[in-house]
Amino acid sequence: MTDLDPPPARAPRPARSSALAWVVGLGLAAVVGALLFIGGFLAGGGGTATGCVAPDEAFASFCEAYERLQERYVDELDPEKLAEGAIKGMFQYGVEDPFSGYMPPEQYQQALGDLSGSFGGIGAEMAIRNVDDPEDLASCTELSASCRLVVVAPLADTPAEAAGLQAGDVVLAVDGESVDGSTMNDQITQIRGEPGTEVTLTLQRDDGEPFDVTITRAEIELQEVETELLEGHIGYISLNGFSERASEQFAAGLADLLEQGADQIIFDLRDNPGGYIDAAQEIASQFIDDGLIFTQESAGGDVKEYTSTGEGVATDPGLPVAVLVNGGSASASEIVAAALQERGRATLIGEPTFGKNTVQVWARLENEGGIRITISRWFTPDHNSVAPDGIQPDIVAERTDTTPPEEDPILDAALEYLASQPVAEEAGAVGPSEAAAAFALPAVVGVVAARPIC
């Protein structure tokens, strides 16, 4: 590939919410006290004949039901399965948040493997869409005819991309078994597996007839940053996710482009599903010298402001920046895109973004399973919410079903826009700052989105 060649065109992908499972370790008691009743009835702490201790009156009927099961059920009961069912039901029917939930030990341990950046699977980001009421995700506790499992984005250079999966494809069945009645996490676990094995997805595309796609699983390694110098002076940098290493990789890639003489920047956030919240702050700070990036608002009215780190390598306002977005740009991607747009630091080009503004943390339980909990919502510098409609681009450009794969209308629109802008040399020299050498990701305080990648 020469410097004059554009990067390969990628099909649009609606929100990838970077690695999956980005985990914040918290003690069980610190995360959710309501789970104490589980430990009570398993440890026999008193309160009923079976030892079930209700944390408050609302759980008295739970203890009663457990006691009667133990006394009267015809077959032997497995306490661990009962406990898992209670935890899962608490999230699925009590919390009613599709982004919060329980992960059994096998699924959770598999998710922990994502922290290493590789896993066995097909390389596709998944999400839930309420086709009847897009604003009502709370009711989508299970997959159904209304709550669909959809492909957010196939990752670049993966079996999913090679098989032709597209953003918006609806997954109806996995290996011949309908997904209805299960959860998204159930299906993520089902689709993943040992490299070299096959999985068959039954898909529906644009309300057409269902069709099967058989995909051979592979080792999926997540690459976060891709760079290229276009037309000899335009720095193209693509960010695939907001992992632990993303901020450092991004700073290094951006600095390298500037050292090569880039005087304009195209920042590609298409099909980026998000990841660490601190990574979003650090990456936005590469372009914003000071001031507010976003706010995080938690229960009880707690508000935390995330401001620029002041360590950016491309903060000169004379450096034109075009940010590419589409329906696959979600969560952390939306934090960055909204900050650059509202702070006047970049022009957004492409399609409306995904529209996810919640923050989750992960916690391990004593049974080696785990839970995901939505702890807050984030807002743009102007205190706008991106949910549910996403961020609207300044310049609309899109791929269609008839767009040849070798063409990229969104990138073309960015190149056309930058052709009308002054280059950085005319407005002032731009170069990497000394701070880039010491760039490092701070301790993680939360995650924007747990990436459901299979």
N, C-alpha and C positions, 0 to 999 in steps of 0.2 A: 504494500500500500504506500503510495507517495504522499507527500505533504499536501498535494492538491486534491487528493481524493477525499470525498466526504465519508464520515463513518457509516458503517452499514445501517440501512434503514431497519427500524424495528417496529413491529406492529404495536398499536396502542394497547395499553394494559391498564384496567381501572384500579385500585390501590394495593400496592405490594405490602401495611402497616405493617429489611433490612432486614430475622435471621433465624430467624425465628425467634425463637423464644428468647427474648432478652430478659434476663432474670435479675431481680433484685432480691437478695436473700434477706428475709425477715423472720424473726421468731414467730412461732404460731400464736403465742399469747398476744404478741404485739400487733398482729395483723387482724385477727378476728376472734374476739372473745366468745362469740356464740358457739364456736366449735367445742367449748369446754364440756358441753353435755355429752359429746361423743366419748371423750376420755372418761367421763363420769360413769357411764354405763358399762364401759369396758373394764374399768379398774375396780368396779364394785365399791364406789365411795359411799354407799348408803342412800337413803331416800325412798327406795322401794325394795321389794323382795329381790329384784334382780340387780340392784345397785345403781339404777339409772338416776342421776341427779340432774334435775332441770335447773338451768341457770335463771329462769324466771317462770312466772305462771303460764306464759304462752307455750312453754314446752312440756307442760304437765301431760297433755294428751299424747305427746310423743312417747314419754316414759310409759304411759299406760298401754299404748299400742305395742311397744317393745316387750313389756312384761307379759302381755297376753300372747304374743307370738312365742315367747319362750315357754310359756306354760302349756299352750294348746296346739301348736303347729304339729302336724302329723309326722314330719320328717325332721332330721337334724338340721339345725341352722348354722351357718358360717358367720360368726361375729364380724369378721373382717369385711365380708360382702355387705352385711347389714350397715356397717359403719360407712363404707364407701357409698352405698345407696343413699344414706342420710345426708352425707356431705353434698353429693351430686344433686340431690333433690333440693337442698337448701338454695343452691345457686340457680338451678334450672327453673324452679317454680317460685322461689322466694325473692331472689334478686332480679330476675328477668332482664338481665343485661347480656347481650350476646358476646360481649368482650370480657366478661367475668365468668369464671367457671372452675370446675374441678378436673384435675388430670390424674388418672390412676397411675400407680407407680411405673408401669412399663412406658406409658405415654410420656410421663414427666421425665424419666431418665433419658428417653429418646430425645426429648426437647433439650435437655442439658447438653447433649452431644452437639447441638447446633452452635454452642458457644465456641467450639473449636473451628467453626466455619465450614464444616463438611458433614454430610449425612447421605444415606442411601435413599434415593427417591427419583422423581421425574423432573423436579425443578419448576414447580408452578406455584404461584401465590394464589390463595383462595380467600373468599369472603362470603358473607351472607347478604343477600338482597331481599327486601320485602317488596315483591313486585306489585302488591295491591296498594301499599302505603309506604313509600320509600322513607318517610320520616319516622315510621314506627318500627324501629329495630328491637325495641324492648320486648315485643310480643314474639320475636323469633327465637324462642328457646329451643325449638326443634326444627329440623328441616321438613318442609312440607310443600304443597302446591303453591303456597303464598310465599314461604320463606325458602328461597332457592340458594343452593351452593353454586357460586359462580367463580369462574377463573378470573382473577384480578389481572394476572400477568404471567406469561411464561418467562422464566429467567433466560438471559442470553446464553446461547451455546449449551443448552440442556436438552435432554430427550423430549421434554414438553414442547420446546420451541421447534425442534426437528420434526415432531409429529404434527405440527400445525395448530396447536392449541392457540386460541385467540382470547383476548380480553372480552369478557361478557358471556363466554360459553357457559351454559348451565350444565352442571354435572347431575345427571338423573340416577345413575347407578354406578357401582364399582364392582367389578368382577361379577356382573349379573345380579347383584343385590341392590335393591332400591335404597337410596339414601334417606328416604322419608322416614321420619320417626327417630332418626339419629341426630347427633350434633356435628358441627363442623369439625371439632377436634377428633371425634370418632373416625371421620372419613380421612382426615389428615394421616392418622395412624394407619388406616387401612391402605392408603395409597403408597405410603412409604414402605420400604423393605430393603432386602439385601440387593446390592448391585448385581446385575445380570439376570434377575428374575423379571417376570412380566406382570403388568397390571392392565386391565381393560376398563376404560371409562366409556360410559354411554353418555353422549353429549347432545345438547340441543342448541342450535345456533340461529339467532334471529327468528325464533318461532317456526323454524323449519322442522323437518322430520328428524327424529332421533337417529343417531348413528354411533357406531362403536369405533374406538381408537385404542389399539393395543400398543403399549409403550414398554420398552425395556428399561428397567431402572438402572441408574448409574450413580457413581459417587458424585454428589453435588458439592462443588466448592464455590463459595460466594466470593466474587471479585467485586470490590466496591468502586474502584476508580479507573476510568479509561481516559486517556488524553491524546490529542492530536493537534498539530498545527495546520490549519486550513488556509489555503490561498496565500501561504507564506507569512501571514501576520495575524490571523484570527485564532485565538486559543480556544479549542473545543475541549471541554471537560465534562464527563458524564459520571454521575454518582448513582450507584445501584442500590445502596442501602446505608443505614446509619448504625453501623456496628461499632464495637470497641475500637477498631483500627481505622474507622472511616475518616475521622477528623484529621488524624496524622497523615493518612494517605492523601487526603484531599489537599491539605496545605502543601505537601511536597509536590503533588502534581500541578497545582496552580502556580507555585513558585517556579517550577521547571518551565512551564509555558511562558511565563514572563521573562525568564532568563533567555529563552529562545527568541525573544523579540515580539511576543504577542502584544498588540496594542488595542485589541478588542477581545471580549470573552463571550463565548456561548456556553452557558451552564445548563446541561441537560438533566432535568429531574423527572423525565418521563418514566413511568412504570416503576417509580421508587416508592415502596410501601411504608418507609419510615424505619424507626428503630429507637436508639437511645435519645432521650430528650436533651441531654447535655451535648451530644454530638450536633444536634440541630443548632444549639446556641453557638458552638465553636465554629461551625461551617458558615453560618450567617455572618459571624464576626469577621470572616475573611474579606467581606465586602463592606461592612458597616463599621465605621471607626469608633463610634460611641453611641450611647443612648439605648433605648428599649428595643429588645428583639421580640419578646412575647411575655405574657403573664400566665401563671398557672394558678387556678383557683380551686381550692379544695373544700370539703365539707366544713361547716362552721364559719365560713367566710374568710378562711386563711388565704392570703394572696401572696405569691412569690413572683418577683420581677426578675426576668432574665435579661441582662443588658450585655452589650458588646464587651468582649474581653480586651479589646483594644490591640489585639495582636495580629490583625489581618495583614495579608500580603497584597491585597488588591482593593484598598479602601479609597484610593484617589478617585474623586468624583469625575475626573476627566477620562477615566477608563470606561468606555461603554460596555454594558453587560446586558445580554439577552438571556432570559431563563425560559427553557422549553418545558411545558407541562402538558399533561393529559389526564384522562380519568384514572390512570394508574398512579398518579402523584398523590400520596396520602400522608397524613399525620406529620411526621418530622419534615417531609418534603414540603408540606403545606405551611409549616412554621417558617421555613426558610423562604419559600416563595412569597408568602404574605409579607414578611418583614422587608424583603428587598423591594417589593412593590410599594408598600405603604411608606417606606422611608425614602422613596424616590431614588433607589439605588439601581434598579433594573427595570426592564420592560419585559412583561410576561407574554409569551407567544405560544399559541397552541389551542388546547381545549380546556373546559372547566375541570378542576381537580376533583378528587374523590369525595371530600367532605367529611373528615373524621377529626374530631377535636377532643377526644378523651385520652386519658393517660392511665396506664396499667402498671402494677407491680406484680411480681411473681414471688411465691413463698413455698418452701418445702415443708411438708407435714411429716409427722413421725413415722408414718407408714411408707415413706419414700415417695409418696405421691406429691402433688403440688396444686396450688390454687393461683388463679389470676384474679386480681381485684382492681376494678376501676376506682382510682383514688381522686381524680380531679379532671377538670376541663381546662384547656388552654385557650387564650384569646390573642388576637393580633395586636400590634402596637396601637391601633386605633380602637381596640376592644371590640373587634368584630369576631363573630363565630363563623367558621368555615362550614359547619354542619347545618343543613344537609346538602346544600347546593354547591359546595366547593368554591374555590377562588375563580373568578372570571378573568380570563386573559385580557391583556390590553390589545393584542392583535390576535384575531381568531384565525386559526389554520388547522386543518384536520386531515387525517387519512380516511379514506372511504374504502368500501369493499372492492371498488374498481381500481384503486391506486396500485400500480405495479409495485412489486416488492422492492425493486431497485430504486424507487423514488421515495423521497421524504419531503412532503409539502411543508411540514412544520420547520424542518431545518432550512429549507429553501426560503421560507418567510423570514427566518432570523437573518439569513445572509443578506436578503434584500433590505431588511431594516437597517442592518449595520452598515450597508453601503451608503446610506444617507446620513450616517453619524460621523462626527470627527473622530479621528484616531487619537489614542492617548498621547502620542508624541506632539500633537498640535495643542493639547491642553496642558501638558506637563508630563515629564518623564515618570514612568511607573516601574518599580522593581520590587523584589522580595524584601521584606523587612528582616532585621536581625532576629526578631522574635520567632520567626519561623523555625529557626534551628532548634529552639527549645520547646517547640509546640508539643503538647501532651494532653491527653484526654483526662479530665478531672474525674473524681469519684462519681459514680452514677447515682442519681437520686430518684430516677424513675424512667419509665419507658413510654414512648408515645404509642406504640402499637406492638403487640406480640405478633410477629410475622408468621402467619399460618402457611408455611411453605411445605409442600409435599414432594 
